[in-house]
Amino acid sequence: MLKLQTLSVIFVLIIVPITILLSYYIDNQIDTVALQNSYDAKLLNATYDAIVAFEVNTKNNTYSTNAESIRRDINASINTFTKSLANNFGVSGTSKNNMLTYIPALVYTLYDGYYIYAPIPKTTIDENGNPVITYEHTLKPYIYYTSRYTNTAKNTDFIVNYSLDNYIVVYGNINGNYYSEAGYLIYANKYEDYIFQNTDETYYNDKALDFFKKNEHFSNNKSYYENATEYYKNAKDFTERFNNKIKDLGQLNTVINGETITVDAKDIFVVSEDNDPDNKLSPFVEHKSTIIKASIESNLKSAIASYNARSILNDTTYDFKMPILDEVEWDKMLSNVSIISFMQGLPVGMNTYNNYMIVTSTENKQCIDEEAIYFVTTDYAGNEGKYYHRINCPLLNEEITNEPGRIIKGYKSIEFNGIYEVTENSLGEKIGKYNYNGHTALACYECIVESRVGSFQYDEDNLITFKDKDGNELSDADLTKFRKAYYNALFKERNKLSKVSSYVNDANGNSKF
Amino acid sequence: MENTFVTIIAIVLAAVLMFIFPMMSMSQRTDDVSQLAVQTATEDFVVDVRTSGKLTEDRLDEYMTVLYSTGNSYDVEISIDVLDENPGKKTAQVSSDKIGENITYSIYTTQIEGNLERDGYILLKEGDNINVSVKNSNTTIAQMFINVFYSITGNDTYAIAAQSSGIITTTGR
């Protein structure tokens, strides 16, 4: 009996401490995970606040595409990020800047390049006259999505600046001649049937023309038609001339991630049915994506290495690392303006926090998102229908079916969301009002408010396709009508987009291909 | 007589100390580990939906698989607050300190499941909200032990629960 009691006591003496320790460890792990989850949410919220600040500032800034002006907008967005992060962490006042200690980099990927906000070394002299190195977060110069191509045998050495869509800037020597030109690469043949023609009665009759001439919104002094057709003509012309100059260059050397690789000029740059720059799977787009990813990765690695230098200086032991972004995340970043925020080295329970968040903008003036163009029908008097839609919304089709005379027009989604303006009335009171650029239509509940209409569908020629509200294929005539509405709106918006790098186009036509 | 009584007490004590106490303790730790897994999975799921603007059937299945891998069954409640900006747009004038009068309306678990069954995904837009809460619906071993000593009745009879919510940061495609 005594033996059993002794064994019990020994058993309890062994088990109880183990259980208590295990319990403590697991509780601690749970707290750590909970804290880590809350940090994830805080980082995501701060990044979202930053992108909203960027969207609001650029939307209300007429000069937001100007390089210096956008730096101000980005600095304001970074300020919002820091404040939001500090507030989320319950840090306020001057100590909020301490949060930056854990931010090795913030990346703003824009239309044709990106900004990195990261610590850089700064040398000051202390009271004894000794140099002291400190690190200060700074918005580094704008980096274009760019690559250099050389073929010494053919006296060729030129640079291509890429963008998130098919707009490129090319400058340098090709076959010994200097060229400098910017433009859109398109496979024009597939759009031939969908460009406004003078004989197109639906779009081009006297009444409609008169209305559009008088009532264009943000038309840059060009009509809806002119913008769309100008894009098509210029892009077709640019593509043909560029292709003619480049098709016989053969193998070109370019450097990606520090390694020289060889690409065939014809395979990458010459546009054809199999290399359609509007198709995300084309060799041109794949090559462009590789260039952009390599550029961002190498510059980020360098920024984070700088952060490691800081940690050595501060005698911390955390080894800051550049995380590996997966393909889905890259796709997000290459689809529109995005912010990637990194947070590393923050103590979290028994571990150290290390994570990043990517938030993609949906509404900005920097980039044309193919799916963020909304369509509204108008009669010849210019009265808009009740709702604006996405192009693949069955209710848009229904509006046209019910009243075949109506015209479909598309605008960037940002135009329907309005700009907040404050004016004074006669009594000196401030009155706030949204300016919707003259649009009276409201968001369609089917496709915009509830997003019940799915993503765009494309056929084997990579042309957008539609179905009616019963899920049936449209007739050829209807399909052409909707494609015409969609592509002309897309082309118009692309033509209106201000591009800083377009300065390379010489007004006198010199150095054109 | 006295010896028999002491022996019985000793056996009971030994049983409690050597069997019930470790079992209770280990089952509670099991619940803790489940709690850890459920909390992490829920947070990951919500962050994924918030940053992609898309709730897919596959992603929901993956989330449910993680939950069920803990050996318990769960009640998962998902609600989406859909932002409707139209009422704000109908207001011609607002005072300068107001920024629109937007409203939201909610869709709940059964509607969401219905939409997912029909289309395979639900697209969300920037400004919508997602809220996920999960709690175990079975009785865990730790709960059974606790119920021996005292019973809890009512809705809060769960041992494992997690909740996460947030605003959708990008319009889904």
Interface residues (C-beta under 8 A of the other chain):
Chain A: M1 L4 Q5 S8 F11 V12 I15 T19 L22 S23 I26 D27 Q29 I30 V33 A34 N37 D40 A41 L44 N45 T47 Y48 I51 K332 S335 M357 I358 V359 T360 S361 T362 E363 E371 A372 N417 G418 Y420 V422 K430 I431 G432 K433 Y434 Y436 L442 A443 Y445 I448 V449 E450 S451 R452 G454 S455
Chain B: T7 A10 L13 A14 L17 M18 F21 P22 S25 M26 Q28 R29 D32 V33 Q35 L36 Q39 T40 E43 V47 R50 T51 S52 V82 L83 D84 E85 N86 G88 K89 K90 A92 Q93 V94 S95 S96 D97 K98 I99 G100 N115 D119 Y121 I122 L123 L124 K125 E126 S164 G166 I167 T169 T170 T171 G172 R173
